[in-house]
Structures are given as C-alpha cells and as structure tokens.
C-alpha cells in the first residue's frame, strides 16, 4: 500500500473518532509512542510481535514506566499480568488486521488482548504495520487465519493444523487460538484510541 492510500486510511480513522497518524518507519512510530506515554503512567501490553520487535517494553522500562506484559513473566504469573495490563493507564498493542473502512479486526485465544483494546485502559495505543491492512472484513479474516495464526502457532509450537499446513481449517483442536473474533468499528465510549499506521511491514 502506498503512502497516499495509508494517509487516506488515516483520514478515515480520524473521521470515525480515532486519533490516527501515519509514520513512514518503525523508528519514528516508536519515538511517537514513547512521547505519548507520561513518566508515571503504567503500561499494559497485549501479545504482539510488532511491539516486541520494536523493543518498546525495554524502552519503557528504561524510562521508569511500570510495564505489565504476560510475555515477560513465568507461566504461573501470566493471568495476574494480564489483569494488571487490563487495569493499567495505557494499553499498547498491535492489531491483527485493519480494513480500509477503518475497522480493527482481531482474533484471540484468551481474550485479554482484544478486550483490553476496547474495555480496558482509557488510553489505547495501537501500532499497525502496512502488512496488516486488508481491503475489507473478509480479507482481514483471511489474513489473520492464513498468515498471522499459522505464524503464531509455529512460534508457540502449538499442535494446530495451521501450524503444519500454513492454512486454517477451522479446527477444534485443544490448542485452538481462534476463540473470539472482534471488530472494533469506532472508538468505544470513554476511550482514547490512538492508531499509528506505519509504512513498513511489522509483526505478522
Ligand atoms: S481455527 Fe485452528 S486451524 Fe484455524 S487458524 Fe485457528 S488455530 Fe489455526
């Protein structure tokens, strides 16, 4: 997607009440995220390769912010970290997909990430690489099920069909990741949802 189309998507998102902005690369987006988070604010993070690869958690900790992320703790502490993240001042995540109509489409296994995006912290910051942009809802689901989920299943070493074939077959596996599907069409009441669209491929 070229810069002009991404800027058009930014306009669409802003008309809907999101606070959206375009950044040409991850470094600029990272600096903007760090500027948006005050020194005393606590930060919850959802499962996100985008945020992990940008090393935002490390920068925030170095700045003195308290960070709650279940990826950074022992298995027995993960639920506590998820709850603390949902009650933090700021929630930081990516999105599995973004449609050209300005809808955020996400599929989750536990549900903490998607619920915290629309009913958690008052300030939400979403970083979205250009690879996440999909024409419409069907294309968004297709990219999640056949690109993001297989990659996540392999990373997590899950026994799901998509981990083996790279394609979704709507499994009923015990390790199924696709338990809840959420489409955020407009910002939810009382929430400040900031979206940083980045002209680079980020996460998967
Ligand atoms: S439904 Fe099953 S096979 Fe399909 S993407 Fe989800 S975990 Fe993979």
Boltz pocket constraint, residues with backbone or C-beta under 6 A from the ligand:
constraints:
  - pocket:
      binder: B
      contacts: [[A, 144], [A, 145], [A, 146], [A, 149], [A, 150], [A, 153], [A, 160], [A, 161], [A, 162], [A, 163], [A, 167], [A, 168], [A, 169], [A, 170], [A, 171], [A, 172], [A, 173], [A, 175], [A, 176], [A, 177], [A, 178]]
      max_distance: 6.0
